[in-house]
Amino acid sequence: MATLLPLCTREELLNRPRSSLSPDILAKTAEMIDRIESEGESAVRDLAREHDDLHPNQALIIPAPQLTQALEELDPEERAILERSAARIRKFAEAQRASLSDLDHTIPGGRAGHRVQAMHRVGCYVPAGRHPLPSSLLMTVCTARVAGVKEVWVASPNPGKLIQACAALANTSGLVVLGGAQAITAMALGAGPIPACDMVCGPGNAWVTAAKQLLAGRVAIDMLAGPSELLIIADKHADPRLIAADLIAQAEHDPLARPYLLSDDLDLIAAARREIELQLRSLATAEIAGRALESGSAIKVAELSEACDLADAIAPEHLQVMTINPEAIGSRLHNYGSLFLGKATGEVLGDYAAGPNHVLPTEGRARQRGGLSVFDFLRITTWLQLEGGADLRALARDAADLATLEGLPGHARAALMRAEFTEGASPIESSQG
């Protein structure tokens, strides 16, 4: 049996390749995008028949009334679970939205500010894989709705009754029965009855990520996401059973998932590895989790400050601190998708029901951005309103001088025309006066 969570050095860990996109996938995805752009719905249908088992006469969109019917027919206990989770996600998103407001700021010569406006139409991808993922639907759709997005579409391959019901609960505009790169491309560019969206978001496999990368710039994207990652920083006070359970939980996502354990205590590392072997024996997904754990890593550090530096260098998707004083360690950490402090704060709770979003950056991208939030669906648009007077004249002359330095006489002339304004007068009145 291969070693689970093998020991490695800092250098070995940092030198491992982390990109999950191969040149072959990118090239094939580019061909799919070109085909959909030139052929539209017919190309989408051909690709969906090949990859999503779409029937020849099947509609590409499940309309809202059918989604509502699926919700009404859902088992009451399952519906209650979805409703409670959705409520927590919405409340956290509402608190985030309330933290950002419009701005009206007095400046010399007038006023300036910004408006916080939501995008009009967003497409959310919900992967299916081995099992449907209603949690991803709630995380994306509920958050977009709280931001104020008017139309929120969902794409998911072969969506069953659970995903359909969840789509209704989250107030989805329509459910697109596509997966992979064809789903992302159809929502980005529009195809047949599928409208073009301002943004596409949500987790997915390498084909989804490749399509996002190739379409970024033509449509807004949330992030490029690879296999799931969990890094745990633990000291001798941590419970090896909890460490094992949390690493296994992430590992069962995908054989390519990346579980890491950093500790200053070799005995704890050994105990956690024994627990992993023990817990895998009774796990239905042991084969998948085991393969990920074989590729995972345990690193012995000299002290926890070294663990903090290494965690910041890795910038993992999920970063969990299981030490005697997790707040102190947490204050030293900077690069992560989401941070989980203390033994009670299992990462799995953030994945599903706590409120913060589980759509998070991977493969070191947490250095550039955090997880999905209401802010991703918002645009900050600035405005300016100036009046006549001495302040405007000073501003206009500075603008004209700077334009002259840049060799733009038309800019300079337009600026100097404003310098002629008098307080409260229109340009015509000012020039006639």
C-alpha positions as CSV (number, residue, x, y, z in Angstrom):
1,M,0.0,0.0,0.0
2,A,1.3,3.5,-0.9
3,T,2.1,5.9,1.9
4,L,-0.8,8.2,2.9
5,L,0.2,11.8,3.5
6,P,3.9,11.1,3.0
7,L,6.5,13.3,4.6
8,C,8.2,15.8,2.4
9,T,10.4,18.9,2.6
10,R,9.5,22.5,2.2
11,E,11.4,22.7,-1.1
12,E,9.8,19.5,-2.5
13,L,6.3,20.9,-1.7
14,L,7.0,24.4,-3.2
15,N,8.5,22.9,-6.4
16,R,5.6,20.7,-7.3
17,P,3.6,21.9,-10.3
18,R,0.2,23.1,-9.4
19,S,-1.6,23.9,-12.6
20,S,-4.4,21.5,-13.5
21,L,-4.7,22.6,-17.1
22,S,-2.9,20.7,-19.8
23,P,-2.1,22.2,-23.3
24,D,-4.2,19.5,-24.8
25,I,-7.3,20.5,-22.8
26,L,-6.8,24.2,-23.7
27,A,-6.4,23.4,-27.4
28,K,-9.5,21.2,-27.5
29,T,-11.5,23.8,-25.5
30,A,-10.5,26.5,-27.9
31,E,-11.8,24.4,-30.8
32,M,-15.1,24.0,-29.0
33,I,-15.4,27.7,-28.4
34,D,-14.7,28.6,-32.0
35,R,-17.2,26.0,-33.2
36,I,-20.0,27.3,-30.9
37,E,-19.2,30.9,-31.9
38,S,-19.5,30.1,-35.6
39,E,-22.4,27.6,-35.5
40,G,-24.3,28.6,-32.4
41,E,-27.0,26.4,-31.0
42,S,-26.4,23.5,-33.4
43,A,-22.8,23.2,-32.2
44,V,-23.9,23.4,-28.6
45,R,-26.4,20.6,-29.2
46,D,-23.8,18.4,-31.0
47,L,-21.3,18.8,-28.1
48,A,-24.1,18.2,-25.5
49,R,-25.2,15.0,-27.2
50,E,-21.5,13.8,-27.1
51,H,-20.7,14.9,-23.6
52,D,-24.0,15.4,-21.7
53,D,-26.2,12.7,-23.3
54,L,-28.6,15.4,-24.5
55,H,-31.5,13.9,-26.5
56,P,-32.0,15.2,-30.0
57,N,-35.3,17.0,-29.3
58,Q,-34.6,17.9,-25.7
59,A,-35.0,21.5,-24.7
60,L,-31.8,23.2,-23.6
61,I,-33.5,25.1,-20.8
62,I,-35.7,23.9,-18.0
63,P,-38.1,26.8,-17.3
64,A,-38.9,28.3,-13.9
65,P,-42.4,26.6,-13.6
66,Q,-40.9,23.2,-14.0
67,L,-38.3,24.0,-11.4
68,T,-41.0,25.2,-9.0
69,Q,-42.8,21.9,-9.4
70,A,-39.7,20.0,-8.6
71,L,-39.3,22.1,-5.4
72,E,-43.0,21.4,-4.4
73,E,-42.4,17.7,-4.9
74,L,-39.1,17.6,-2.9
75,D,-39.0,15.6,0.3
76,P,-39.9,18.1,3.2
77,E,-36.7,17.2,5.2
78,E,-34.5,17.7,2.1
79,R,-36.2,21.0,1.4
80,A,-35.7,22.2,5.0
81,I,-32.0,21.4,4.8
82,L,-31.7,23.5,1.6
83,E,-33.8,26.3,3.1
84,R,-31.6,26.6,6.2
85,S,-28.4,26.5,4.2
86,A,-29.7,29.1,1.8
87,A,-30.8,31.4,4.6
88,R,-27.3,31.4,6.2
89,I,-25.6,32.0,2.8
90,R,-28.0,34.9,2.1
91,K,-27.5,36.5,5.6
92,F,-23.7,36.5,5.2
93,A,-24.0,37.9,1.7
94,E,-26.4,40.6,2.9
95,A,-23.9,41.6,5.6
96,Q,-21.2,41.9,2.9
97,R,-23.5,43.9,0.6
98,A,-24.3,46.3,3.5
99,S,-20.6,47.0,4.0
100,L,-20.3,48.7,0.6
101,S,-22.4,51.8,-0.1
102,D,-22.7,54.6,-2.7
103,L,-20.3,57.5,-2.3
104,D,-21.0,61.2,-2.6
105,H,-17.8,63.2,-1.8
106,T,-17.2,66.9,-1.9
107,I,-14.2,68.0,-3.9
108,P,-12.8,71.4,-4.9
109,G,-15.2,72.7,-7.6
110,G,-18.0,70.2,-7.1
111,R,-18.8,66.7,-6.1
112,A,-17.5,63.2,-7.1
113,G,-18.5,59.8,-6.1
114,H,-19.4,56.2,-7.0
115,R,-22.5,54.1,-7.5
116,V,-22.6,50.4,-6.6
117,Q,-24.5,48.6,-9.3
118,A,-25.1,44.9,-9.9
119,M,-24.5,43.2,-13.2
120,H,-27.6,42.5,-15.2
121,R,-27.2,38.8,-16.1
122,V,-25.0,36.1,-14.6
123,G,-24.5,32.5,-15.5
124,C,-23.6,30.0,-12.6
125,Y,-22.1,26.7,-13.3
126,V,-23.0,23.7,-11.0
127,P,-20.9,20.6,-11.5
128,A,-22.5,17.2,-11.4
129,G,-19.6,14.7,-11.4
130,R,-20.4,11.6,-9.3
131,H,-23.1,13.4,-7.3
132,P,-25.2,16.6,-7.7
133,L,-23.9,19.6,-5.8
134,P,-26.8,21.8,-4.6
135,S,-24.4,23.6,-2.2
136,S,-22.6,25.1,-5.2
137,L,-25.9,26.3,-6.7
138,L,-26.9,28.0,-3.4
139,M,-23.4,29.6,-3.0
140,T,-23.5,31.1,-6.5
141,V,-27.2,31.9,-7.1
142,C,-28.1,33.2,-3.7
143,T,-25.0,35.4,-3.6
144,A,-25.7,36.9,-7.0
145,R,-29.3,37.6,-6.1
146,V,-28.3,39.4,-2.9
147,A,-26.0,41.5,-4.9
148,G,-29.0,42.6,-7.0
149,V,-28.4,40.6,-10.3
150,K,-31.7,40.7,-12.3
151,E,-31.2,37.4,-14.2
152,V,-29.3,34.5,-12.7
153,W,-29.0,31.4,-15.0
154,V,-27.6,28.0,-13.9
155,A,-26.0,25.4,-16.1
156,S,-25.6,21.8,-14.9
157,P,-25.3,18.6,-16.9
158,N,-28.3,16.2,-16.6
159,P,-29.8,18.0,-13.6
160,G,-32.0,15.8,-11.5
161,K,-35.0,16.7,-9.3
162,L,-32.7,17.9,-6.4
163,I,-30.8,20.4,-8.5
164,Q,-34.1,21.5,-10.2
165,A,-35.7,22.1,-6.8
166,C,-32.6,23.9,-5.5
167,A,-32.7,26.1,-8.5
168,A,-36.3,27.1,-7.7
169,L,-35.5,27.7,-4.1
170,A,-32.6,30.0,-5.0
171,N,-34.8,32.0,-7.5
172,T,-33.0,30.9,-10.7
173,S,-34.1,32.5,-14.0
174,G,-33.7,29.2,-15.9
175,L,-31.7,26.0,-15.7
176,V,-29.5,25.1,-18.7
177,V,-29.0,21.3,-19.2
178,L,-25.4,21.6,-20.3
179,G,-22.0,20.8,-18.7
180,G,-18.3,21.4,-19.3
181,A,-16.8,23.9,-21.7
182,Q,-20.0,23.9,-23.9
183,A,-22.0,25.2,-20.9
184,I,-19.5,28.0,-20.1
185,T,-19.2,29.0,-23.7
186,A,-23.0,29.0,-24.3
187,M,-23.6,31.2,-21.2
188,A,-20.7,33.5,-22.1
189,L,-21.5,34.1,-25.8
190,G,-25.2,33.1,-26.0
191,A,-26.5,30.2,-28.1
192,G,-30.1,29.7,-29.2
193,P,-32.4,30.2,-26.2
194,I,-29.5,30.6,-23.8
195,P,-28.8,34.4,-23.3
196,A,-25.3,35.8,-23.2
197,C,-24.3,36.7,-19.7
198,D,-22.2,39.5,-18.3
199,M,-20.3,37.0,-16.0
200,V,-19.9,33.2,-15.6
201,C,-19.0,31.8,-12.2
202,G,-18.9,28.6,-10.2
203,P,-16.6,25.6,-9.7
204,G,-16.0,22.9,-12.3
205,N,-13.5,20.5,-13.9
206,A,-10.5,21.2,-16.1
207,W,-12.8,21.8,-19.2
208,V,-14.8,24.4,-17.3
209,T,-11.6,26.1,-16.1
210,A,-10.1,26.1,-19.6
211,A,-13.2,27.7,-21.1
212,K,-13.2,30.4,-18.4
213,Q,-9.5,31.1,-19.1
214,L,-10.0,31.4,-22.8
215,L,-13.2,33.5,-22.6
216,A,-12.0,35.9,-19.9
217,G,-12.1,39.4,-21.2
218,R,-15.1,38.6,-23.4
219,V,-17.1,37.8,-20.3
220,A,-16.3,38.4,-16.6
221,I,-15.3,35.3,-14.7
222,D,-15.0,34.7,-11.0
223,M,-11.7,32.8,-10.9
224,L,-9.8,29.8,-12.4
225,A,-10.3,26.9,-10.0
226,G,-8.3,23.7,-9.9
227,P,-8.6,20.7,-7.6
228,S,-9.7,21.3,-4.0
229,E,-7.0,22.1,-1.4
230,L,-6.8,21.9,2.4
231,L,-3.8,22.9,4.4
232,I,-3.9,22.3,8.2
233,I,-1.5,23.9,10.6
234,A,-1.5,21.9,13.8
235,D,0.5,21.7,17.0
236,K,0.8,18.9,19.7
237,H,-2.5,20.0,21.2
238,A,-4.5,19.2,18.1
239,D,-6.7,16.1,17.9
240,P,-5.4,13.7,15.2
241,R,-8.8,12.3,14.7
242,L,-10.2,15.6,13.6
243,I,-7.1,16.3,11.4
244,A,-7.6,13.0,9.7
245,A,-11.3,13.5,9.2
246,D,-10.9,16.9,7.7
247,L,-8.1,15.9,5.3
248,I,-10.1,12.9,4.2
249,A,-13.2,15.1,3.6
250,Q,-11.3,17.3,1.2
251,A,-9.5,14.3,-0.4
252,E,-12.8,12.5,-1.3
253,H,-13.6,15.4,-3.7
254,D,-11.2,14.2,-6.3
255,P,-8.1,12.0,-6.7
256,L,-6.3,15.2,-7.7
257,A,-7.3,17.0,-4.4
258,R,-4.4,18.3,-2.4
259,P,-4.3,17.7,1.4
260,Y,-1.5,19.1,3.4
261,L,-0.5,19.0,7.1
262,L,2.1,21.3,8.6
263,S,3.2,20.7,12.2
264,D,6.1,21.2,14.6
265,D,5.4,17.8,16.2
266,L,6.4,14.6,14.5
267,D,4.3,12.5,16.9
268,L,1.2,14.4,15.9
269,I,1.9,13.8,12.2
270,A,2.4,10.1,12.9
271,A,-0.8,9.9,14.9
272,A,-2.8,11.8,12.1
273,R,-1.4,9.4,9.5
274,R,-2.5,6.4,11.6
275,E,-6.0,7.9,12.0
276,I,-6.2,8.5,8.2
277,E,-5.6,4.8,7.6
278,L,-8.1,3.8,10.2
279,Q,-10.9,6.1,9.0
280,L,-10.4,5.2,5.4
281,R,-11.3,1.6,6.2
282,S,-15.0,2.5,6.8
283,L,-15.3,5.1,4.0
284,A,-17.3,4.5,0.9
285,T,-15.1,6.9,-1.0
286,A,-11.9,5.5,0.3
287,E,-10.4,4.8,-3.1
288,I,-10.7,8.4,-4.3
289,A,-9.7,9.9,-1.0
290,G,-6.8,7.4,-0.7
291,R,-5.4,8.4,-4.1
292,A,-5.5,12.1,-3.2
293,L,-3.8,11.4,0.2
294,E,-1.1,9.5,-1.5
295,S,-0.2,12.7,-3.4
296,G,-0.7,14.8,-0.3
297,S,2.1,16.0,2.0
298,A,3.0,16.2,5.7
299,I,5.8,18.7,6.5
300,K,7.6,18.9,9.8
301,V,8.5,22.5,10.6
302,A,10.9,23.7,13.3
303,E,8.3,26.1,14.7
304,L,4.8,27.4,13.8
305,S,6.2,30.7,12.4
306,E,7.8,28.6,9.7
307,A,4.4,26.9,9.1
308,C,2.8,30.4,8.6
309,D,5.5,31.4,6.1
310,L,5.1,28.1,4.2
311,A,1.3,28.4,4.2
312,D,1.5,32.0,2.8
313,A,3.9,30.7,0.0
314,I,1.4,27.9,-0.9
315,A,-1.7,30.2,-0.7
316,P,-4.1,27.3,-0.3
317,E,-7.8,27.3,-1.0
318,H,-8.7,26.3,2.5
319,L,-6.4,27.0,5.5
320,Q,-7.3,25.4,8.8
321,V,-5.6,26.3,12.1
322,M,-5.7,23.7,14.9
323,T,-3.4,25.0,17.6
324,I,-3.6,26.0,21.2
325,N,-4.0,29.6,20.2
326,P,-5.5,29.7,16.7
327,E,-6.3,33.4,16.7
328,A,-2.6,34.3,17.2
329,I,-1.6,32.0,14.3
330,G,-4.4,33.3,12.2
331,S,-3.3,36.9,12.6
332,R,0.0,35.9,10.9
333,L,-1.6,34.4,7.9
334,H,-2.4,36.3,4.7
335,N,-2.7,34.2,1.6
336,Y,-5.7,31.8,1.6
337,G,-9.1,31.4,0.0
338,S,-10.8,31.0,3.4
339,L,-9.5,30.7,6.9
340,F,-10.9,28.3,9.6
341,L,-9.8,28.9,13.2
342,G,-10.0,26.3,16.0
343,K,-10.8,22.7,16.4
344,A,-14.6,23.3,16.2
345,T,-14.3,25.1,12.9
346,G,-14.2,22.2,10.5
347,E,-13.7,23.3,6.9
348,V,-16.6,21.1,5.9
349,L,-18.9,23.4,7.8
350,G,-17.8,26.3,5.6
351,D,-18.4,24.1,2.6
352,Y,-22.0,23.8,3.3
353,A,-23.9,25.8,5.8
354,A,-22.0,28.4,7.8
355,G,-22.5,31.3,5.4
356,P,-19.2,32.3,3.8
357,N,-18.8,31.2,0.2
358,H,-17.2,27.9,-0.7
359,V,-16.2,29.0,-4.3
360,L,-12.6,29.7,-3.6
361,P,-9.3,30.3,-5.4
362,T,-6.9,27.4,-5.8
363,E,-3.4,26.7,-7.2
364,G,-1.9,29.8,-5.4
365,R,-4.4,32.3,-6.8
366,A,-5.3,33.3,-3.2
367,R,-2.4,35.7,-3.5
368,Q,-4.5,37.7,-5.9
369,R,-8.1,37.3,-4.7
370,G,-10.4,35.9,-2.1
371,G,-13.5,33.7,-2.6
372,L,-16.7,34.4,-4.4
373,S,-18.8,37.1,-2.8
374,V,-21.4,39.7,-3.6
375,F,-18.5,42.0,-4.6
376,D,-17.9,39.9,-7.7
377,F,-21.3,40.7,-9.0
378,L,-21.1,44.4,-8.4
379,R,-19.6,47.3,-10.5
380,I,-18.3,50.4,-8.9
381,T,-19.1,53.2,-11.4
382,T,-17.8,56.7,-10.6
383,W,-19.4,60.0,-11.4
384,L,-18.3,63.7,-11.4
385,Q,-20.3,66.9,-11.2
386,L,-18.5,70.3,-11.3
387,E,-19.7,73.9,-11.0
388,G,-18.1,77.2,-12.1
389,G,-15.8,79.2,-9.9
390,A,-12.2,79.6,-8.9
391,D,-11.8,75.9,-8.0
392,L,-13.0,74.8,-11.4
393,R,-10.7,77.3,-13.1
394,A,-7.7,76.0,-11.2
395,L,-8.6,72.4,-12.1
396,A,-9.2,73.2,-15.8
397,R,-5.9,75.0,-16.1
398,D,-4.0,72.0,-14.5
399,A,-5.8,69.6,-16.8
400,A,-5.0,71.8,-19.8
401,D,-1.3,72.0,-18.8
402,L,-1.1,68.2,-18.3
403,A,-2.8,67.6,-21.7
404,T,-0.2,69.9,-23.3
405,L,2.6,67.9,-21.7
406,E,1.1,64.8,-23.3
407,G,0.8,66.4,-26.7
408,L,-3.0,66.5,-26.8
409,P,-4.1,70.1,-27.8
410,G,-7.7,69.1,-28.2
411,H,-7.8,68.0,-24.6
412,A,-6.2,71.2,-23.5
413,R,-8.7,73.3,-25.4
414,A,-11.7,71.4,-24.0
415,A,-10.3,71.9,-20.5
416,L,-9.6,75.6,-21.0
417,M,-13.2,76.2,-22.1
418,R,-14.2,75.1,-18.6
419,A,-11.8,77.7,-17.1
420,E,-14.0,80.4,-18.7
421,F,-17.0,79.3,-16.5
422,T,-18.2,81.6,-13.8
423,E,-20.0,80.5,-10.7
424,G,-23.5,79.3,-11.6
425,A,-23.3,80.3,-15.3
426,S,-23.6,78.1,-18.3
427,P,-20.7,78.1,-20.9
428,I,-22.8,80.2,-23.3
429,E,-23.7,82.7,-20.6
430,S,-20.1,82.8,-19.5
431,S,-18.7,83.4,-23.0
432,Q,-21.4,86.1,-23.8
433,G,-20.8,87.9,-20.6
